[in-house]
Amino acid sequence: MRLWSLHPEHLDPHGLVALWRESLLAQAVLAGRTRGYTNHPQLDRFRAQPNPLACVATYLREIAREASRRGYSFDDSKIRPERTRKKLPVTRGQLEYECTYIAAHRRRRNPRWEIAAEPRVHPLFVIVEGDVEPWERVT
């Protein structure tokens, strides 16, 4: 499971579809609708919030907006109705790690897809100073 802190606009088509599927899985896990992935570290930052389901639903809505902007038809009826205005912190080190990770994968899969010099963060998050997040499995 991979839930990017970067804005979904930075993902190539394969990456965007994968993010949608994995985020729907995260929503199912947080809602208690599956037994798999219950201890996945990518969910820690959502679980640390007062309303994890509102956070993941807000996260999913932005992915659906990006898909719609590209002309894709993701079924947004799968997103729970909860919402939050709360911003979750994400460290600058985490964003740098994600940019490097995504760039390496994209070079193999879709070399023409480039990430912006100053990538945007997903609107659910706010950037704070710090290293790679403790929940990240650095490879």
N, CA, C and O atoms as a GROMACS GRO file, in nm:
protein
  556
    1MET      N    1   0.085  -0.117   0.000
    1MET     CA    2   0.000   0.000   0.000
    1MET      C    3   0.090   0.124   0.000
    1MET      O    4   0.186   0.133   0.076
    2ARG      N    5   0.056   0.217  -0.087
    2ARG     CA    6   0.134   0.341  -0.098
    2ARG      C    7   0.037   0.457  -0.108
    2ARG      O    8  -0.039   0.468  -0.204
    3LEU      N    9   0.040   0.544  -0.008
    3LEU     CA   10  -0.046   0.663  -0.004
    3LEU      C   11   0.045   0.786  -0.008
    3LEU      O   12   0.102   0.826   0.093
    4TRP      N   13   0.058   0.844  -0.127
    4TRP     CA   14   0.151   0.952  -0.148
    4TRP      C   15   0.108   1.081  -0.078
    4TRP      O   16  -0.010   1.111  -0.067
    5SER      N   17   0.208   1.155  -0.033
    5SER     CA   18   0.185   1.288   0.024
    5SER      C   19   0.184   1.394  -0.086
    5SER      O   20   0.128   1.502  -0.069
    6LEU      N   21   0.246   1.362  -0.198
    6LEU     CA   22   0.248   1.452  -0.312
    6LEU      C   23   0.110   1.462  -0.375
    6LEU      O   24   0.028   1.372  -0.362
    7HIS      N   25   0.086   1.572  -0.443
    7HIS     CA   26  -0.040   1.588  -0.514
    7HIS      C   27  -0.049   1.482  -0.624
    7HIS      O   28   0.052   1.453  -0.689
    8PRO      N   29  -0.167   1.425  -0.646
    8PRO     CA   30  -0.180   1.321  -0.748
    8PRO      C   31  -0.149   1.367  -0.890
    8PRO      O   32  -0.132   1.283  -0.979
    9GLU      N   33  -0.143   1.496  -0.915
    9GLU     CA   34  -0.106   1.546  -1.047
    9GLU      C   35   0.034   1.502  -1.088
    9GLU      O   36   0.066   1.500  -1.207
   10HIS      N   37   0.117   1.466  -0.992
   10HIS     CA   38   0.255   1.427  -1.020
   10HIS      C   39   0.267   1.280  -1.060
   10HIS      O   40   0.377   1.235  -1.095
   11LEU      N   41   0.158   1.206  -1.057
   11LEU     CA   42   0.162   1.064  -1.090
   11LEU      C   43   0.127   1.041  -1.236
   11LEU      O   44   0.040   1.108  -1.292
   12ASP      N   45   0.196   0.946  -1.298
   12ASP     CA   46   0.161   0.908  -1.434
   12ASP      C   47   0.030   0.830  -1.430
   12ASP      O   48  -0.018   0.798  -1.321
   13PRO      N   49  -0.029   0.798  -1.544
   13PRO     CA   50  -0.158   0.728  -1.542
   13PRO      C   51  -0.161   0.600  -1.460
   13PRO      O   52  -0.256   0.577  -1.384
   14HIS      N   53  -0.059   0.517  -1.472
   14HIS     CA   54  -0.054   0.393  -1.392
   14HIS      C   55  -0.048   0.424  -1.243
   14HIS      O   56  -0.114   0.359  -1.163
   15GLY      N   57   0.031   0.523  -1.208
   15GLY     CA   58   0.045   0.561  -1.068
   15GLY      C   59  -0.084   0.616  -1.009
   15GLY      O   60  -0.116   0.589  -0.894
   16LEU      N   61  -0.157   0.693  -1.090
   16LEU     CA   62  -0.283   0.750  -1.042
   16LEU      C   63  -0.387   0.640  -1.016
   16LEU      O   64  -0.456   0.642  -0.915
   17VAL      N   65  -0.396   0.545  -1.108
   17VAL     CA   66  -0.490   0.434  -1.090
   17VAL      C   67  -0.451   0.350  -0.968
   17VAL      O   68  -0.538   0.310  -0.890
   18ALA      N   69  -0.322   0.325  -0.951
   18ALA     CA   70  -0.277   0.248  -0.835
   18ALA      C   71  -0.308   0.322  -0.705
   18ALA      O   72  -0.348   0.260  -0.607
   19LEU      N   73  -0.288   0.454  -0.705
   19LEU     CA   74  -0.317   0.532  -0.585
   19LEU      C   75  -0.466   0.525  -0.551
   19LEU      O   76  -0.503   0.512  -0.434
   20TRP      N   77  -0.551   0.533  -0.652
   20TRP     CA   78  -0.695   0.523  -0.629
   20TRP      C   79  -0.730   0.390  -0.564
   20TRP      O   80  -0.801   0.386  -0.463
   21ARG      N   81  -0.680   0.281  -0.620
   21ARG     CA   82  -0.711   0.148  -0.567
   21ARG      C   83  -0.657   0.130  -0.425
   21ARG      O   84  -0.726   0.077  -0.338
   22GLU      N   85  -0.535   0.175  -0.402
   22GLU     CA   86  -0.475   0.156  -0.271
   22GLU      C   87  -0.540   0.246  -0.166
   22GLU      O   88  -0.549   0.209  -0.049
   23SER      N   89  -0.586   0.363  -0.208
   23SER     CA   90  -0.656   0.451  -0.115
   23SER      C   91  -0.795   0.397  -0.080
   23SER      O   92  -0.841   0.413   0.034
   24LEU      N   93  -0.861   0.334  -0.176
   24LEU     CA   94  -0.988   0.268  -0.146
   24LEU      C   95  -0.966   0.152  -0.050
   24LEU      O   96  -1.047   0.128   0.040
   25LEU      N   97  -0.855   0.080  -0.067
   25LEU     CA   98  -0.821  -0.027   0.027
   25LEU      C   99  -0.796   0.032   0.166
   25LEU      O  100  -0.842  -0.024   0.265
   26ALA      N  101  -0.726   0.143   0.173
   26ALA     CA  102  -0.700   0.208   0.302
   26ALA      C  103  -0.832   0.246   0.369
   26ALA      O  104  -0.848   0.228   0.490
   27GLN      N  105  -0.926   0.299   0.291
   27GLN     CA  106  -1.056   0.334   0.345
   27GLN      C  107  -1.126   0.210   0.402
   27GLN      O  108  -1.186   0.216   0.509
   28ALA      N  109  -1.119   0.099   0.330
   28ALA     CA  110  -1.182  -0.025   0.377
   28ALA      C  111  -1.116  -0.074   0.505
   28ALA      O  112  -1.185  -0.120   0.597
   29VAL      N  113  -0.985  -0.066   0.512
   29VAL     CA  114  -0.913  -0.108   0.633
   29VAL      C  115  -0.954  -0.022   0.751
   29VAL      O  116  -0.986  -0.074   0.858
   30LEU      N  117  -0.953   0.110   0.733
   30LEU     CA  118  -0.988   0.201   0.842
   30LEU      C  119  -1.134   0.187   0.886
   30LEU      O  120  -1.168   0.216   1.000
   31ALA      N  121  -1.220   0.141   0.795
   31ALA     CA  122  -1.361   0.119   0.828
   31ALA      C  123  -1.384  -0.019   0.889
   31ALA      O  124  -1.496  -0.052   0.928
   32GLY      N  125  -1.278  -0.099   0.898
   32GLY     CA  126  -1.291  -0.233   0.955
   32GLY      C  127  -1.357  -0.333   0.862
   32GLY      O  128  -1.413  -0.433   0.907
   33ARG      N  129  -1.352  -0.307   0.730
   33ARG     CA  130  -1.417  -0.395   0.634
   33ARG      C  131  -1.324  -0.500   0.574
   33ARG      O  132  -1.364  -0.573   0.484
   34THR      N  133  -1.203  -0.509   0.622
   34THR     CA  134  -1.109  -0.610   0.572
   34THR      C  135  -1.015  -0.652   0.684
   34THR      O  136  -0.992  -0.576   0.778
   35ARG      N  137  -0.963  -0.771   0.673
   35ARG     CA  138  -0.868  -0.818   0.775
   35ARG      C  139  -0.724  -0.797   0.732
   35ARG      O  140  -0.633  -0.797   0.815
   36GLY      N  141  -0.701  -0.780   0.603
   36GLY     CA  142  -0.566  -0.757   0.553
   36GLY      C  143  -0.523  -0.613   0.572
   36GLY      O  144  -0.606  -0.522   0.583
   37TYR      N  145  -0.394  -0.592   0.576
   37TYR     CA  146  -0.332  -0.458   0.582
   37TYR      C  147  -0.366  -0.379   0.708
   37TYR      O  148  -0.342  -0.259   0.712
   38THR      N  149  -0.421  -0.442   0.808
   38THR     CA  150  -0.464  -0.367   0.926
   38THR      C  151  -0.349  -0.301   1.001
   38THR      O  152  -0.370  -0.201   1.070
   39ASN      N  153  -0.229  -0.354   0.989
   39ASN     CA  154  -0.114  -0.296   1.059
   39ASN      C  155  -0.017  -0.226   0.963
   39ASN      O  156   0.100  -0.207   0.996
   40HIS      N  157  -0.065  -0.189   0.847
   40HIS     CA  158   0.024  -0.126   0.749
   40HIS      C  159   0.067   0.012   0.798
   40HIS      O  160  -0.017   0.093   0.836
   41PRO      N  161   0.197   0.040   0.796
   41PRO     CA  162   0.247   0.168   0.850
   41PRO      C  163   0.198   0.291   0.774
   41PRO      O  164   0.194   0.400   0.831
   42GLN      N  165   0.162   0.277   0.647
   42GLN     CA  166   0.112   0.393   0.572
   42GLN      C  167  -0.017   0.448   0.632
   42GLN      O  168  -0.053   0.563   0.608
   43LEU      N  169  -0.087   0.366   0.712
   43LEU     CA  170  -0.213   0.410   0.772
   43LEU      C  171  -0.194   0.482   0.905
   43LEU      O  172  -0.289   0.540   0.958
   44ASP      N  173  -0.073   0.478   0.958
   44ASP     CA  174  -0.048   0.537   1.091
   44ASP      C  175  -0.087   0.685   1.097
   44ASP      O  176  -0.148   0.728   1.195
   45ARG      N  177  -0.053   0.761   0.996
   45ARG     CA  178  -0.083   0.906   1.001
   45ARG      C  179  -0.233   0.932   0.995
   45ARG      O  180  -0.279   1.034   1.046
   46PHE      N  181  -0.310   0.843   0.934
   46PHE     CA  182  -0.455   0.858   0.933
   46PHE      C  183  -0.513   0.816   1.067
   46PHE      O  184  -0.601   0.883   1.122
   47ARG      N  185  -0.464   0.705   1.119
   47ARG     CA  186  -0.513   0.655   1.248
   47ARG      C  187  -0.484   0.752   1.363
   47ARG      O  188  -0.557   0.752   1.462
   48ALA      N  189  -0.382   0.833   1.350
   48ALA     CA  190  -0.344   0.927   1.456
   48ALA      C  191  -0.441   1.045   1.464
   48ALA      O  192  -0.431   1.127   1.556
   49GLN      N  193  -0.534   1.054   1.371
   49GLN     CA  194  -0.629   1.166   1.366
   49GLN      C  195  -0.758   1.132   1.440
   49GLN      O  196  -0.792   1.014   1.452
   50PRO      N  197  -0.829   1.233   1.488
   50PRO     CA  198  -0.956   1.208   1.558
   50PRO      C  199  -1.058   1.134   1.470
   50PRO      O  200  -1.135   1.053   1.520
   51ASN      N  201  -1.059   1.163   1.339
   51ASN     CA  202  -1.152   1.097   1.248
   51ASN      C  203  -1.075   1.046   1.126
   51ASN      O  204  -1.071   1.113   1.023
   52PRO      N  205  -1.015   0.927   1.137
   52PRO     CA  206  -0.936   0.873   1.026
   52PRO      C  207  -1.015   0.856   0.897
   52PRO      O  208  -0.961   0.877   0.788
   53LEU      N  209  -1.142   0.818   0.908
   53LEU     CA  210  -1.222   0.798   0.787
   53LEU      C  211  -1.249   0.928   0.714
   53LEU      O  212  -1.252   0.930   0.591
   54ALA      N  213  -1.267   1.037   0.786
   54ALA     CA  214  -1.284   1.167   0.722
   54ALA      C  215  -1.156   1.206   0.650
   54ALA      O  216  -1.160   1.263   0.541
   55CYS      N  217  -1.042   1.176   0.709
   55CYS     CA  218  -0.914   1.210   0.646
   55CYS      C  219  -0.894   1.131   0.517
   55CYS      O  220  -0.856   1.188   0.415
   56VAL      N  221  -0.918   1.001   0.521
   56VAL     CA  222  -0.897   0.921   0.401
   56VAL      C  223  -1.001   0.955   0.294
   56VAL      O  224  -0.969   0.949   0.175
   57ALA      N  225  -1.122   0.990   0.332
   57ALA     CA  226  -1.224   1.031   0.234
   57ALA      C  227  -1.182   1.162   0.167
   57ALA      O  228  -1.198   1.177   0.046
   58THR      N  229  -1.131   1.255   0.244
   58THR     CA  230  -1.082   1.382   0.190
   58THR      C  231  -0.966   1.356   0.095
   58THR      O  232  -0.955   1.419  -0.011
   59TYR      N  233  -0.879   1.264   0.133
   59TYR     CA  234  -0.765   1.224   0.050
   59TYR      C  235  -0.815   1.168  -0.084
   59TYR      O  236  -0.766   1.206  -0.190
   60LEU      N  237  -0.912   1.079  -0.078
   60LEU     CA  238  -0.968   1.017  -0.198
   60LEU      C  239  -1.035   1.118  -0.290
   60LEU      O  240  -1.026   1.107  -0.412
   61ARG      N  241  -1.103   1.216  -0.233
   61ARG     CA  242  -1.173   1.315  -0.316
   61ARG      C  243  -1.076   1.390  -0.408
   61ARG      O  244  -1.109   1.420  -0.523
   62GLU      N  245  -0.957   1.420  -0.358
   62GLU     CA  246  -0.860   1.490  -0.442
   62GLU      C  247  -0.810   1.400  -0.554
   62GLU      O  248  -0.783   1.448  -0.665
   63ILE      N  249  -0.796   1.272  -0.528
   63ILE     CA  250  -0.755   1.178  -0.633
   63ILE      C  251  -0.864   1.172  -0.740
   63ILE      O  252  -0.834   1.173  -0.859
   64ALA      N  253  -0.990   1.166  -0.698
   64ALA     CA  254  -1.102   1.163  -0.792
   64ALA      C  255  -1.106   1.291  -0.875
   64ALA      O  256  -1.134   1.286  -0.995
   65ARG      N  257  -1.077   1.407  -0.812
   65ARG     CA  258  -1.075   1.534  -0.887
   65ARG      C  259  -0.966   1.532  -0.994
   65ARG      O  260  -0.988   1.576  -1.107
   66GLU      N  261  -0.848   1.481  -0.957
   66GLU     CA  262  -0.739   1.474  -1.054
   66GLU      C  263  -0.774   1.380  -1.168
   66GLU      O  264  -0.746   1.410  -1.284
   67ALA      N  265  -0.835   1.268  -1.136
   67ALA     CA  266  -0.876   1.172  -1.240
   67ALA      C  267  -0.977   1.237  -1.334
   67ALA      O  268  -0.968   1.222  -1.456
   68SER      N  269  -1.072   1.308  -1.278
   68SER     CA  270  -1.173   1.377  -1.359
   68SER      C  271  -1.108   1.482  -1.449
   68SER      O  272  -1.145   1.497  -1.565
   69ARG      N  273  -1.013   1.555  -1.394
   69ARG     CA  274  -0.941   1.657  -1.471
   69ARG      C  275  -0.874   1.595  -1.594
   69ARG      O  276  -0.864   1.658  -1.699
   70ARG      N  277  -0.827   1.470  -1.578
   70ARG     CA  278  -0.761   1.399  -1.689
   70ARG      C  279  -0.859   1.328  -1.782
   70ARG      O  280  -0.818   1.271  -1.883
   71GLY      N  281  -0.986   1.333  -1.749
   71GLY     CA  282  -1.085   1.267  -1.834
   71GLY      C  283  -1.113   1.123  -1.796
   71GLY      O  284  -1.177   1.051  -1.872
   72TYR      N  285  -1.066   1.079  -1.680
   72TYR     CA  286  -1.092   0.943  -1.633
   72TYR      C  287  -1.224   0.942  -1.557
   72TYR      O  288  -1.270   1.047  -1.512
   73SER      N  289  -1.284   0.827  -1.544
   73SER     CA  290  -1.411   0.819  -1.471
   73SER      C  291  -1.398   0.723  -1.352
   73SER      O  292  -1.442   0.609  -1.359
   74PHE      N  293  -1.337   0.772  -1.245
   74PHE     CA  294  -1.330   0.695  -1.121
   74PHE      C  295  -1.466   0.707  -1.052
   74PHE      O  296  -1.529   0.813  -1.054
   75ASP      N  297  -1.510   0.600  -0.992
   75ASP     CA  298  -1.641   0.596  -0.927
   75ASP      C  299  -1.632   0.660  -0.789
   75ASP      O  300  -1.598   0.592  -0.692
   76ASP      N  301  -1.661   0.789  -0.780
   76ASP     CA  302  -1.647   0.858  -0.652
   76ASP      C  303  -1.760   0.824  -0.553
   76ASP      O  304  -1.758   0.872  -0.440
   77SER      N  305  -1.857   0.743  -0.595
   77SER     CA  306  -1.958   0.696  -0.499
   77SER      C  307  -1.898   0.597  -0.399
   77SER      O  308  -1.960   0.564  -0.298
   78LYS      N  309  -1.777   0.552  -0.427
   78LYS     CA  310  -1.707   0.461  -0.335
   78LYS      C  311  -1.643   0.535  -0.217
   78LYS      O  312  -1.597   0.472  -0.122
   79ILE      N  313  -1.640   0.667  -0.225
   79ILE     CA  314  -1.579   0.748  -0.119
   79ILE      C  315  -1.683   0.773  -0.010
   79ILE      O  316  -1.796   0.813  -0.038
   80ARG      N  317  -1.644   0.748   0.112
   80ARG     CA  318  -1.733   0.773   0.226
   80ARG      C  319  -1.770   0.921   0.233
   80ARG      O  320  -1.695   1.005   0.183
   81PRO      N  321  -1.882   0.954   0.295
   81PRO     CA  322  -1.928   1.094   0.296
   81PRO      C  323  -1.854   1.186   0.393
   81PRO      O  324  -1.866   1.308   0.381
   82GLU      N  325  -1.779   1.131   0.487
   82GLU     CA  326  -1.710   1.216   0.585
   82GLU      C  327  -1.612   1.310   0.515
   82GLU      O  328  -1.560   1.281   0.407
   83ARG      N  329  -1.588   1.426   0.580
   83ARG     CA  330  -1.491   1.523   0.529
   83ARG      C  331  -1.418   1.584   0.647
   83ARG      O  332  -1.465   1.581   0.761
   84THR      N  333  -1.302   1.639   0.618
   84THR     CA  334  -1.229   1.714   0.719
   84THR      C  335  -1.163   1.834   0.654
   84THR      O  336  -1.129   1.832   0.536
   85ARG      N  337  -1.147   1.938   0.734
   85ARG     CA  338  -1.070   2.055   0.690
   85ARG      C  339  -0.931   2.053   0.755
   85ARG      O  340  -0.845   2.136   0.725
   86LYS      N  341  -0.912   1.957   0.843
   86LYS     CA  342  -0.786   1.945   0.915
   86LYS      C  343  -0.673   1.914   0.816
   86LYS      O  344  -0.690   1.837   0.722
   87LYS      N  345  -0.558   1.974   0.841
   87LYS     CA  346  -0.438   1.947   0.761
   87LYS      C  347  -0.346   1.855   0.841
   87LYS      O  348  -0.316   1.883   0.957
   88LEU      N  349  -0.303   1.747   0.780
   88LEU     CA  350  -0.212   1.654   0.844
   88LEU      C  351  -0.069   1.697   0.811
   88LEU      O  352  -0.040   1.733   0.697
   89PRO      N  353   0.021   1.692   0.908
   89PRO     CA  354   0.159   1.731   0.879
   89PRO      C  355   0.231   1.623   0.800
   89PRO      O  356   0.209   1.503   0.820
   90VAL      N  357   0.318   1.666   0.710
   90VAL     CA  358   0.409   1.576   0.640
   90VAL      C  359   0.544   1.647   0.633
   90VAL      O  360   0.550   1.766   0.603
   91THR      N  361   0.649   1.574   0.660
   91THR     CA  362   0.781   1.636   0.664
   91THR      C  363   0.838   1.660   0.525
   91THR      O  364   0.809   1.589   0.429
   92ARG      N  365   0.921   1.762   0.518
   92ARG     CA  366   0.990   1.793   0.393
   92ARG      C  367   1.076   1.674   0.348
   92ARG      O  368   1.086   1.645   0.229
   93GLY      N  369   1.137   1.605   0.443
   93GLY     CA  370   1.216   1.487   0.411
   93GLY      C  371   1.132   1.377   0.348
   93GLY      O  372   1.179   1.307   0.258
   94GLN      N  373   1.009   1.362   0.395
   94GLN     CA  374   0.919   1.262   0.336
   94GLN      C  375   0.886   1.298   0.192
   94GLN      O  376   0.886   1.212   0.104
   95LEU      N  377   0.858   1.425   0.168
   95LEU     CA  378   0.826   1.468   0.031
   95LEU      C  379   0.945   1.447  -0.062
   95LEU      O  380   0.928   1.403  -0.176
   96GLU      N  381   1.064   1.478  -0.014
   96GLU     CA  382   1.183   1.458  -0.097
   96GLU      C  383   1.202   1.310  -0.128
   96GLU      O  384   1.236   1.273  -0.241
   97TYR      N  385   1.180   1.225  -0.028
   97TYR     CA  386   1.191   1.080  -0.049
   97TYR      C  387   1.088   1.034  -0.154
   97TYR      O  388   1.122   0.957  -0.244
   98GLU      N  389   0.965   1.080  -0.142
   98GLU     CA  390   0.861   1.041  -0.237
   98GLU      C  391   0.893   1.088  -0.378
   98GLU      O  392   0.872   1.013  -0.473
   99CYS      N  393   0.944   1.209  -0.393
   99CYS     CA  394   0.982   1.259  -0.526
   99CYS      C  395   1.089   1.170  -0.589
   99CYS      O  396   1.080   1.135  -0.706
  100THR      N  397   1.189   1.134  -0.511
  100THR     CA  398   1.297   1.048  -0.560
  100THR      C  399   1.243   0.911  -0.597
  100THR      O  400   1.279   0.856  -0.701
  101TYR      N  401   1.158   0.857  -0.513
  101TYR     CA  402   1.100   0.725  -0.535
  101TYR      C  403   1.015   0.723  -0.662
  101TYR      O  404   1.030   0.634  -0.746
  102ILE      N  405   0.927   0.821  -0.675
  102ILE     CA  406   0.840   0.829  -0.792
  102ILE      C  407   0.922   0.850  -0.919
  102ILE      O  408   0.895   0.787  -1.021
  103ALA      N  409   1.021   0.938  -0.914
  103ALA     CA  410   1.103   0.965  -1.032
  103ALA      C  411   1.174   0.840  -1.080
  103ALA      O  412   1.183   0.817  -1.201
  104ALA      N  413   1.224   0.758  -0.989
  104ALA     CA  414   1.293   0.634  -1.027
  104ALA      C  415   1.198   0.537  -1.097
  104ALA      O  416   1.233   0.477  -1.198
  105HIS      N  417   1.078   0.523  -1.044
  105HIS     CA  418   0.980   0.434  -1.105
  105HIS      C  419   0.932   0.486  -1.239
  105HIS      O  420   0.913   0.410  -1.334
  106ARG      N  421   0.911   0.616  -1.248
  106ARG     CA  422   0.863   0.674  -1.371
  106ARG      C  423   0.965   0.664  -1.483
  106ARG      O  424   0.927   0.644  -1.599
  107ARG      N  425   1.093   0.676  -1.451
  107ARG     CA  426   1.196   0.666  -1.555
  107ARG      C  427   1.188   0.531  -1.626
  107ARG      O  428   1.212   0.524  -1.747
  108ARG      N  429   1.153   0.426  -1.553
  108ARG     CA  430   1.141   0.293  -1.614
  108ARG      C  431   1.006   0.278  -1.686
  108ARG      O  432   1.001   0.221  -1.795
  109ARG      N  433   0.901   0.327  -1.628
  109ARG     CA  434   0.766   0.300  -1.678
  109ARG      C  435   0.720   0.404  -1.779
  109ARG      O  436   0.657   0.370  -1.880
  110ASN      N  437   0.749   0.531  -1.754
  110ASN     CA  438   0.697   0.639  -1.836
  110ASN      C  439   0.796   0.754  -1.835
  110ASN      O  440   0.773   0.855  -1.768
  111PRO      N  441   0.907   0.742  -1.908
  111PRO     CA  442   1.015   0.842  -1.899
  111PRO      C  443   0.976   0.982  -1.941
  111PRO      O  444   1.043   1.078  -1.901
  112ARG      N  445   0.870   0.999  -2.019
  112ARG     CA  446   0.830   1.135  -2.061
  112ARG      C  447   0.756   1.209  -1.952
  112ARG      O  448   0.742   1.331  -1.959
  113TRP      N  449   0.707   1.139  -1.850
  113TRP     CA  450   0.630   1.202  -1.743
  113TRP      C  451   0.728   1.264  -1.645
  113TRP      O  452   0.806   1.192  -1.582
  114GLU      N  453   0.726   1.394  -1.632
  114GLU     CA  454   0.823   1.462  -1.545
  114GLU      C  455   0.754   1.523  -1.424
  114GLU      O  456   0.640   1.567  -1.432
  115ILE      N  457   0.826   1.524  -1.312
  115ILE     CA  458   0.774   1.587  -1.191
  115ILE      C  459   0.822   1.732  -1.189
  115ILE      O  460   0.933   1.763  -1.232
  116ALA      N  461   0.739   1.820  -1.139
  116ALA     CA  462   0.772   1.962  -1.133
  116ALA      C  463   0.892   1.985  -1.041
  116ALA      O  464   0.916   1.909  -0.948
  117ALA      N  465   0.966   2.091  -1.071
  117ALA     CA  466   1.082   2.125  -0.987
  117ALA      C  467   1.039   2.153  -0.843
  117ALA      O  468   1.109   2.118  -0.748
  118GLU      N  469   0.922   2.216  -0.828
  118GLU     CA  470   0.865   2.242  -0.695
  118GLU      C  471   0.733   2.168  -0.686
  118GLU      O  472   0.627   2.226  -0.708
  119PRO      N  473   0.738   2.039  -0.652
  119PRO     CA  474   0.614   1.961  -0.651
  119PRO      C  475   0.516   2.009  -0.544
  119PRO      O  476   0.554   2.055  -0.437
  120ARG      N  477   0.388   1.996  -0.579
  120ARG     CA  478   0.282   2.033  -0.484
  120ARG      C  479   0.252   1.916  -0.394
  120ARG      O  480   0.269   1.800  -0.430
  121VAL      N  481   0.208   1.949  -0.274
  121VAL     CA  482   0.168   1.848  -0.178
  121VAL      C  483   0.018   1.826  -0.192
  121VAL      O  484  -0.055   1.916  -0.232
  122HIS      N  485  -0.028   1.706  -0.160
  122HIS     CA  486  -0.171   1.677  -0.158
  122HIS      C  487  -0.236   1.777  -0.063
  122HIS      O  488  -0.180   1.804   0.044
  123PRO      N  489  -0.352   1.834  -0.096
  123PRO     CA  490  -0.413   1.938  -0.012
  123PRO      C  491  -0.451   1.894   0.130
  123PRO      O  492  -0.478   1.978   0.215
  124LEU      N  493  -0.454   1.764   0.156
  124LEU     CA  494  -0.482   1.717   0.292
  124LEU      C  495  -0.365   1.748   0.386
  124LEU      O  496  -0.382   1.753   0.508
  125PHE      N  497  -0.246   1.767   0.328
  125PHE     CA  498  -0.125   1.780   0.408
  125PHE      C  499  -0.069   1.922   0.411
  125PHE      O  500  -0.095   2.003   0.322
  126VAL      N  501   0.007   1.948   0.515
  126VAL     CA  502   0.083   2.071   0.528
  126VAL      C  503   0.228   2.031   0.556
  126VAL      O  504   0.254   1.940   0.635
  127ILE      N  505   0.322   2.098   0.489
  127ILE     CA  506   0.463   2.062   0.500
  127ILE      C  507   0.522   2.120   0.629
  127ILE      O  508   0.504   2.238   0.660
  128VAL      N  509   0.593   2.035   0.701
  128VAL     CA  510   0.668   2.075   0.820
  128VAL      C  511   0.813   2.029   0.800
  128VAL      O  512   0.840   1.940   0.719
  129GLU      N  513   0.902   2.090   0.873
  129GLU     CA  514   1.042   2.049   0.863
  129GLU      C  515   1.061   1.912   0.927
  129GLU      O  516   0.990   1.876   1.022
  130GLY      N  517   1.154   1.837   0.875
  130GLY     CA  518   1.184   1.707   0.933
  130GLY      C  519   1.235   1.608   0.829
  130GLY      O  520   1.231   1.634   0.708
  131ASP      N  521   1.281   1.495   0.879
  131ASP     CA  522   1.333   1.388   0.794
  131ASP      C  523   1.220   1.301   0.742
  131ASP      O  524   1.102   1.334   0.758
  132VAL      N  525   1.257   1.191   0.680
  132VAL     CA  526   1.158   1.094   0.632
  132VAL      C  527   1.073   1.050   0.751
  132VAL      O  528   1.124   1.030   0.861
  133GLU      N  529   0.942   1.036   0.728
  133GLU     CA  530   0.849   0.998   0.835
  133GLU      C  531   0.884   0.861   0.894
  133GLU      O  532   0.933   0.774   0.822
  134PRO      N  533   0.860   0.842   1.023
  134PRO     CA  534   0.893   0.715   1.088
  134PRO      C  535   0.815   0.594   1.034
  134PRO      O  536   0.862   0.481   1.043
  135TRP      N  537   0.696   0.619   0.976
  135TRP     CA  538   0.617   0.508   0.922
  135TRP      C  539   0.664   0.464   0.783
  135TRP      O  540   0.621   0.360   0.734
  136GLU      N  541   0.750   0.542   0.720
  136GLU     CA  542   0.796   0.510   0.584
  136GLU      C  543   0.893   0.391   0.587
  136GLU      O  544   0.982   0.384   0.671
  137ARG      N  545   0.872   0.298   0.494
  137ARG     CA  546   0.965   0.186   0.475
  137ARG      C  547   1.064   0.226   0.366
  137ARG      O  548   1.036   0.208   0.248
  138VAL      N  549   1.177   0.279   0.405
  138VAL     CA  550   1.275   0.329   0.311
  138VAL      C  551   1.342   0.210   0.241
  138VAL      O  552   1.389   0.117   0.305
  139THR      N  553   1.343   0.217   0.106
  139THR     CA  554   1.406   0.109   0.027
  139THR      C  555   1.528   0.161  -0.044
  139THR      O  556   1.594   0.086  -0.116
   0.00000   0.00000   0.00000
